[in-house]
Amino acid sequence: MSRLITARGAAVIAAVAVSALALAGCSGAGDPSQTGSAPDTSKLVIGLDSDQAALGYDPVRYGSGQRFFFEGIYDSLFLLDEDGQVVPDLVTSFEYNEDNTQLTLDLDTSATFDDGTALSAELVKENLDARGNPDLSAYNGFASGGQNEISDVTVVDDDTVTLTFAGSQPGFEANLVLPAGAIVGPTGAADRSTLDTTPDGSGPLTVDEEATVKGNSYLLVKKEGSDAAADYPFDSYEFRPVLDPQARVNAVISGEVDLAYITADTQAQVESAGVGLVANGGTVQNIVAFDKTGALGEQWADPRVYQALSMAIDREAFVEAIHPGELPTANALPADNPGYLPELDEEYTYDPDAAKDLLAEAGYPDGFDFTFTISSASQRDLEALQPYWEAIGVNMTLKNAASTEEIFAVVQTEPLGGPLPLTWTNPLGNVFGVLFGFANFHGADNPEIKAAADAYGAATGDEAAQTAALKDLNRAIVDSGWLIPLYEQLAPWAYNAKKVAEPTFPGAEAFPILATIQPAS
């Protein structure tokens, strides 16, 4: 069942190209507006940049990038609506205690799984009690010592469960959307290995195993007798992993796929081919400050140092060279966010002389040296930033990480990290889970950031007050240097406009909601 359209309650909050054979089998439909024929709703073929089910069909083994594939198969405690707001799904109502250390969920026990079992509080507890399993990536933050630790899950009655947290967790429901909020049925919950080959969800779609070739093509079909399947306008949905960016573009131009997630630097090619193109922003890539107290060097306690580093970056040239097609920004919040401040782009425009002056005011006229640990994914970015900072006397030595563990450990041992992508669908999650969470090992305080976040949280339902609070939050984050924004990352999609209507997105999400993709009319 799906509650995409009828969710109840209010909310507060990728290796090579695939072969031609793998791409064959779908051609674009005629233009119904010219022929008078009915829209083609037989099958929607989607080309993606990764294998959405490489690890099987356990949704909790994945990150948010796999929501698009799994959302028709599994229902979730909460979900994102079409505006990007967090709303109840398997939850009918929810309530926090006074200090936000407990969250009580009332459940929709009409949801049923393939074996006929209905949702229950015991099943929700069994799901969440697997949070210590290191293979379940989406649960990592819920485990002991995690930034969103759930210390206990208590069954109150058949349809009520209470989550107890290690600390105050306002807005925790935003952590219970897909994938972490997905509830697998009793078979999968009892033995997660069964999900390697067979899904166990209560959603209206399932995997046609006979028509699916793992790693090549996954076909999702509607379950017989599912009333909620009517929310999905196409008869079936085929997901094709097409790892090479140019191959995805070629596939959608040729009509071999109907819809494809492309890269920003291929947008111009898509446009020139006359293929439909839509891009959603909302994810800002940042350098993140780990040491804001001066624990690793007294300069890191001075906001002027971070401001100087920000002003030393020619964002326009940086993006054109490293991330063509993306949007340079000095705002922590994306351009479509109510808290976006155009003046920040002016104040933190490329000005190495002003940056040198700020360093001198802070007591570092000759600059300083520091080390930054990089991965293969971040190397090009940091190599591009290195000469900008060297020009103002700040010499950054780049060190290649020997392991993933070393990358994670730099929150304790180095002053800066990133680039770190942040979306702002859940501002409180970013503030308390990131800025005051894992990126704050040294325990820095910032009253301005906290005050703005608290004001935002207290202004639920008051759009003007929330907008003001978000502007204050944006300003406080940028001026403090807790984040040094670099660019806003776009999520561009190419589509066959003869078959598919222009996709829409839930807030700043890179992926549409599957059920909202409509046939062309």
Helices and strands as residue ranges (DSSP letters): H 20-23, H 32-35, E 44-48, G 59-61, G 64-66, H 67-70, E 78-80, E 86-88, E 91-96, E 102-107, H 121-128, G 137-142, E 150-157, E 160-165, G 172-176, H 186-190, G 192-196, E 205-207, G 209-211, E 218-222, G 227-231, E 236-241, H 245-254, E 259-261, G 264-266, H 267-272, E 276-289, G 298-301, H 303-311, H 315-322, E 327-328, H 342-347, H 352-361, E 368-374, H 379-390, E 394-400, H 404-413, E 416-423, H 427-430, I 431-438, H 447-458, H 463-480, E 483-495, G 514-516
